[in-house]
Amino acid sequence: MNGTRAAKAYGLLRGRALRWLREVRSARRDAGMVSAEYAVGLIAAVGFAGVLYQVMTSDAVQSTMQSMVAKALHGSF
């Protein structure tokens, strides 16, 4: 009788483990980007970085940043 109880427990645990494994595998299918999506995302990120670089190195932004730093350093507490 003890052997059948152990067999039932083993079967139950095995079933739960197999269900968990199926859920993990199905979740991994959509976890990452495929090559085309990765390429488009990379191109978009590089384009955004280029625009951000142009904005941050413009004369207006640099003078504004310099004046903010100067005010912060010369401010009284």
C-alpha positions as CSV (number, residue, x, y, z in Angstrom):
1,M,0.0,0.0,0.0
2,N,2.9,2.3,0.8
3,G,4.2,1.8,-2.8
4,T,1.0,3.0,-4.4
5,R,0.9,6.1,-2.3
6,A,4.5,6.9,-3.3
7,A,3.6,6.2,-7.0
8,K,0.7,8.6,-6.8
9,A,2.8,11.3,-5.2
10,Y,5.5,10.8,-7.8
11,G,2.9,11.0,-10.6
12,L,1.4,14.2,-9.1
13,L,4.8,15.9,-8.7
14,R,5.8,14.8,-12.2
15,G,2.6,16.2,-13.7
16,R,3.1,19.5,-11.9
17,A,6.7,19.7,-13.0
18,L,5.7,19.0,-16.7
19,R,3.0,21.7,-16.5
20,W,5.5,24.2,-15.1
21,L,8.0,23.3,-17.8
22,R,5.5,23.9,-20.5
23,E,4.6,27.3,-19.1
24,V,8.2,28.3,-18.9
25,R,8.9,27.2,-22.4
26,S,5.8,29.0,-23.8
27,A,6.8,32.2,-21.9
28,R,10.3,32.1,-23.4
29,R,9.0,32.0,-27.0
30,D,8.0,35.7,-26.9
31,A,10.6,36.8,-24.4
32,G,13.0,38.4,-26.9
33,M,13.1,40.2,-30.1
34,V,13.8,38.5,-33.4
35,S,16.6,39.7,-35.6
36,A,14.5,42.1,-37.7
37,E,13.0,43.7,-34.6
38,Y,16.4,43.9,-33.0
39,A,17.8,45.7,-36.1
40,V,14.9,48.2,-36.2
41,G,15.3,48.9,-32.5
42,L,19.0,49.4,-32.8
43,I,18.6,51.8,-35.7
44,A,16.0,53.7,-33.8
45,A,18.3,53.9,-30.7
46,V,21.2,55.1,-32.8
47,G,19.0,57.7,-34.5
48,F,17.8,59.0,-31.2
49,A,21.3,59.1,-29.8
50,G,22.4,61.2,-32.8
51,V,19.5,63.7,-32.3
52,L,20.2,63.9,-28.6
53,Y,23.9,64.5,-29.3
54,Q,23.1,67.3,-31.8
55,V,20.8,69.0,-29.3
56,M,23.2,68.7,-26.3
57,T,26.1,70.1,-28.3
58,S,24.2,73.1,-29.7
59,D,25.3,76.5,-28.6
60,A,21.9,77.3,-26.9
61,V,21.9,74.2,-24.8
62,Q,25.6,74.5,-23.8
63,S,25.2,78.1,-22.7
64,T,22.1,77.3,-20.7
65,M,23.8,74.4,-19.0
66,Q,26.9,76.6,-18.3
67,S,24.7,79.3,-16.7
68,M,22.9,76.7,-14.6
69,V,26.1,75.3,-13.3
70,A,27.5,78.7,-12.6
71,K,24.4,79.7,-10.7
72,A,24.6,76.5,-8.7
73,L,28.3,77.0,-7.8
74,H,27.9,80.6,-6.9
75,G,24.6,80.4,-5.0
76,S,24.5,81.1,-1.3
77,F,23.2,78.6,1.2
